[in-house]
Amino acid sequence: MLKQDVNELLTRTGPGTEMGDLFRRYWLPALLAEELPEDGCPPVRVKLLSERMVAVRDSEGRYGLLDEFCAHRGASLWFGNNEQGGLRCAYHGWKYDVTGACLDVPSEPENSSFYRKVKLTSYPLVKIGDVLWTYMGDPADQPPLPEFEWCLVPPEQTYTSKRWQESNWLQALEGGIDSSHVSWLHSAGLRNDPLFKGSKGNDYNLNDMRPFFEVVDADGGLFVGVRRNAEEGRYYWRITPWVMPSFTMVPPRGDHPVHGHFWVPIDDENCWVFTFDYLPARALTAAELQAMKDGHGVHNEYVPGTYRPLANKDNDYLMDRAAQRRGETFSGVKGIAIQDASLQESMGPIVDRSRERLVSADSGIIKARRKLLTSAVALRADGTVPPGVDPAHHRVRSASIVLPKERSFLDAARDAVSVIPGVPQTSV
Amino acid sequence: MANRPILANSCALAATAAEARFRIDAKPQTPRASSVVALDDGAMALVRELAGQEWNAARFLGLPDGTPAGEYADLQLRTVDGEAVRLSDELARADFVMMIATEGAGAAAATTIGDACTLRGIMTAGLVVGTNGGSGPALTALRPNARVLLVTGDEQDATELLAAVGA
């Protein structure tokens, strides 16, 4: 349960808000690199943290994220022409480069310098892996570029998708921290999804529906360990890292690719879910890659030509009661991603946490909220740099591992939850 | 046709901010009866602070001075006001027990409390304060006896956890 004012603080990320200031201290996934596929391609509309922008890749291959609206009359630059060296407004021809600097005001005399006095707000846009990342804060505080392993492995070892989720970012993130729903909501997926099935860990998962939880502070966020009974004298541990503000990784299963998410607020009632699968030490097979593109695992199918899931709130998530009765899905909704989205969106655009009834098994969520709150307050009070800004905090992995009962999970799995380039994930 | 919703509130489209005002405004449950037990002197200081805050139905206890190590069939606890309470009596009213430790001294008591809670189907949580990382004697003492463990350097997490579960 949260007081309403705390809920407001944690969920609002627009300019000038406490959480908005916090998010503006991080590099964030802004869009997929595939959305700007070539030099001089059409611009893309992007809304992040309640700010409307256009993403541009100019004729020289430079990326930028600009205020969506022309400084002249406020027309959308999405209609603009991406011509040599900049984006020209379709209304009266004002032209901007990727930094937002105006290059040309055609209505002025030929030798006028007026254009130099016009500059749109812009943010850096940098391609790392399959993702274009932006930093929307004060340039003086801009941190080094992110170093998440999924973006740094060779291209053939990684795949990223994104989907629009019609809810506040925090209730989506909380689903990533909460491991206890997996044995229920996603139980059928453990048996039949091509990117999940067949691992020994699934048996441990399904044989012990009342796991123990352990939440440990980390420099960049938290480690949430969930333990279930394994063979005599041993526990099966699933370890989920959360890196502030909104990055989580799912513990792996067998030799399947490792997956995770980065939740990015679009506005206070919508977010992007960037979803990845990767392998630290081998290429994805053609079958694995095709399964991801077909929407299996933690990915999803789309309304053609969009990043909106095919199963969405307008069609009741294609609810299939017959499949639910047959046990093919637990909730009647197909696919891990949409199972999560359907329930998180069902809470409403911003869930009222003053009415919730948490239990101690929700300790990961409780601790994460506290860490977000204290970080946002400290940033506002004295500029304290929040956890997760330092790229060293990004070099974490999820892990699944069987350990003797007497071993501390984090001590025993220290290497397993650290990035060691080229070394395979620790997985059961 | 019979499966198609005919009103906005009979389908997923009801998950809007406007529809939220039609949610039934009633508390779904009575407050949890929580017992918070300090397992050592450091934890007792924190428990005394917690006891001074406002709670629905939480009680705050510690171990009496000189509690011997070893196995117990039952356990004598004391409230922050010094009142003696048998563990079995305390658990007769509780449906949630949170043990707090800052060191390993209360390991035997943690085992007794954990076993008694398991026997009665009472949910347990452990808060290890001041331990950096996933090891240490306090953590070792609590791990087998708490279904949920929170390891933290922030004492305020005790308040947050109790408030979140409606203690």
HADDOCK unambig.tbl for C-alpha pairs under 7 A between the chains (distance, minus, plus):
assign (segid A and resid 1 and name CA) (segid B and resid 163 and name CA) 6.73 0.50 0.50
assign (segid A and resid 1 and name CA) (segid B and resid 164 and name CA) 4.46 0.50 0.50
assign (segid A and resid 1 and name CA) (segid B and resid 165 and name CA) 6.86 0.50 0.50
assign (segid A and resid 2 and name CA) (segid B and resid 164 and name CA) 6.80 0.50 0.50
assign (segid A and resid 212 and name CA) (segid B and resid 147 and name CA) 4.71 0.50 0.50
assign (segid A and resid 212 and name CA) (segid B and resid 148 and name CA) 5.72 0.50 0.50
assign (segid A and resid 213 and name CA) (segid B and resid 147 and name CA) 6.24 0.50 0.50
assign (segid A and resid 213 and name CA) (segid B and resid 148 and name CA) 4.56 0.50 0.50
assign (segid A and resid 213 and name CA) (segid B and resid 149 and name CA) 6.08 0.50 0.50
assign (segid A and resid 214 and name CA) (segid B and resid 148 and name CA) 5.67 0.50 0.50
assign (segid A and resid 214 and name CA) (segid B and resid 149 and name CA) 4.46 0.50 0.50
assign (segid A and resid 214 and name CA) (segid B and resid 150 and name CA) 5.79 0.50 0.50
assign (segid A and resid 215 and name CA) (segid B and resid 149 and name CA) 6.09 0.50 0.50
assign (segid A and resid 215 and name CA) (segid B and resid 150 and name CA) 4.72 0.50 0.50
assign (segid A and resid 215 and name CA) (segid B and resid 151 and name CA) 6.00 0.50 0.50
assign (segid A and resid 216 and name CA) (segid B and resid 133 and name CA) 6.37 0.50 0.50
assign (segid A and resid 216 and name CA) (segid B and resid 134 and name CA) 6.49 0.50 0.50
assign (segid A and resid 216 and name CA) (segid B and resid 150 and name CA) 6.20 0.50 0.50
assign (segid A and resid 216 and name CA) (segid B and resid 151 and name CA) 4.87 0.50 0.50
assign (segid A and resid 216 and name CA) (segid B and resid 152 and name CA) 6.50 0.50 0.50
assign (segid A and resid 217 and name CA) (segid B and resid 133 and name CA) 6.80 0.50 0.50
assign (segid A and resid 217 and name CA) (segid B and resid 151 and name CA) 6.63 0.50 0.50
assign (segid A and resid 217 and name CA) (segid B and resid 152 and name CA) 5.94 0.50 0.50
assign (segid A and resid 313 and name CA) (segid B and resid 12 and name CA) 5.10 0.50 0.50
assign (segid A and resid 313 and name CA) (segid B and resid 13 and name CA) 5.74 0.50 0.50
assign (segid A and resid 314 and name CA) (segid B and resid 12 and name CA) 6.95 0.50 0.50
assign (segid A and resid 314 and name CA) (segid B and resid 13 and name CA) 6.25 0.50 0.50
assign (segid A and resid 316 and name CA) (segid B and resid 11 and name CA) 6.22 0.50 0.50
assign (segid A and resid 316 and name CA) (segid B and resid 12 and name CA) 5.24 0.50 0.50
assign (segid A and resid 345 and name CA) (segid B and resid 15 and name CA) 6.64 0.50 0.50
assign (segid A and resid 346 and name CA) (segid B and resid 12 and name CA) 6.71 0.50 0.50
assign (segid A and resid 346 and name CA) (segid B and resid 15 and name CA) 5.25 0.50 0.50
assign (segid A and resid 347 and name CA) (segid B and resid 15 and name CA) 6.56 0.50 0.50
assign (segid A and resid 348 and name CA) (segid B and resid 15 and name CA) 4.50 0.50 0.50
assign (segid A and resid 348 and name CA) (segid B and resid 16 and name CA) 5.47 0.50 0.50
assign (segid A and resid 348 and name CA) (segid B and resid 17 and name CA) 6.31 0.50 0.50
assign (segid A and resid 348 and name CA) (segid B and resid 20 and name CA) 6.97 0.50 0.50
assign (segid A and resid 349 and name CA) (segid B and resid 15 and name CA) 6.86 0.50 0.50
assign (segid A and resid 349 and name CA) (segid B and resid 16 and name CA) 6.03 0.50 0.50
assign (segid A and resid 349 and name CA) (segid B and resid 17 and name CA) 6.10 0.50 0.50
assign (segid A and resid 357 and name CA) (segid B and resid 165 and name CA) 6.28 0.50 0.50
assign (segid A and resid 358 and name CA) (segid B and resid 164 and name CA) 5.85 0.50 0.50
assign (segid A and resid 358 and name CA) (segid B and resid 165 and name CA) 4.95 0.50 0.50
assign (segid A and resid 359 and name CA) (segid B and resid 165 and name CA) 5.17 0.50 0.50
assign (segid A and resid 360 and name CA) (segid B and resid 125 and name CA) 6.54 0.50 0.50
assign (segid A and resid 360 and name CA) (segid B and resid 148 and name CA) 6.49 0.50 0.50
assign (segid A and resid 360 and name CA) (segid B and resid 165 and name CA) 6.56 0.50 0.50
assign (segid A and resid 361 and name CA) (segid B and resid 148 and name CA) 6.02 0.50 0.50
assign (segid A and resid 363 and name CA) (segid B and resid 150 and name CA) 6.99 0.50 0.50
assign (segid A and resid 363 and name CA) (segid B and resid 161 and name CA) 6.93 0.50 0.50
assign (segid A and resid 366 and name CA) (segid B and resid 161 and name CA) 6.50 0.50 0.50
assign (segid A and resid 408 and name CA) (segid B and resid 134 and name CA) 5.98 0.50 0.50
assign (segid A and resid 408 and name CA) (segid B and resid 135 and name CA) 5.98 0.50 0.50
assign (segid A and resid 409 and name CA) (segid B and resid 134 and name CA) 6.90 0.50 0.50
assign (segid A and resid 410 and name CA) (segid B and resid 134 and name CA) 5.27 0.50 0.50
assign (segid A and resid 411 and name CA) (segid B and resid 134 and name CA) 6.17 0.50 0.50
assign (segid A and resid 411 and name CA) (segid B and resid 135 and name CA) 6.84 0.50 0.50
